[in-house]
């Protein structure tokens, strides 16, 4: 996938949708222009942290696990059923 990737979560979405590679030119160049070599390294570190955080929030540890979940039809979001704690009073659930 090429284009529009500016955050680690964008990388995660592209990989989940089946991309084999993701081009990340803009973040790299922004970092390079702002801080030279150190800025480029910092931009890559930020993307890595965002990617790892997104994977953690989805409950996957590897790209392989992510793709296995997608292949199984689970999607990226797991929904739970409603519970009593979701409603502030007894009559709210019926409304």
Secondary structure, 3 states (H helix, E strand, C coil): CECCCCCHHHHHHHHHCCCCCCECHHHHHHHHHHHHHHHHHHHHHHHHHHHHHHHHHHCCCCHHHHHHHHHCCCCCCCCCCCCHHHCCCCCHHHC
